[in-house]
Amino acid sequence: MDKKTVVTGVIGADVHAVGNKILCYALEQAGFNVVNLGVMVAQEEYIAAALETNADAILVSSMYGHGEIDCNGLREKCEEAGLKDIPILAGGNLVVGKQNFEDVEKRFKAMGFTKVYPPGTPCETTIADLQEILS
């Protein structure tokens, strides 16, 4: 596999950095070029970084429960910026409260996300999905 570039970060006002660091390390070990934007990342920052680095995918993390609100409209903004087909993956504690993950996944897919992961998903799952999506 050619070395693929992925843009990662924690969206919105979320400052949960540990999971993001772990995922970035795992992605780098798997051979990805990782552009880690850190925490409190706005949608526009993901898009600017993806354009600047000619990224192959965007990975959005959220742990504080407001990911659904923070991610709403990201696909449309990507399309407006010329990133029509870029895969967008989201994971973590994406919603407030205990909700059925299948319902959460349906809502994110309806918002244009390629893959959606519940809290506690192993990094290996995301890596395997990325390798398949980008092959």
Disulfide bonds with the S-S distance in Angstrom:
none
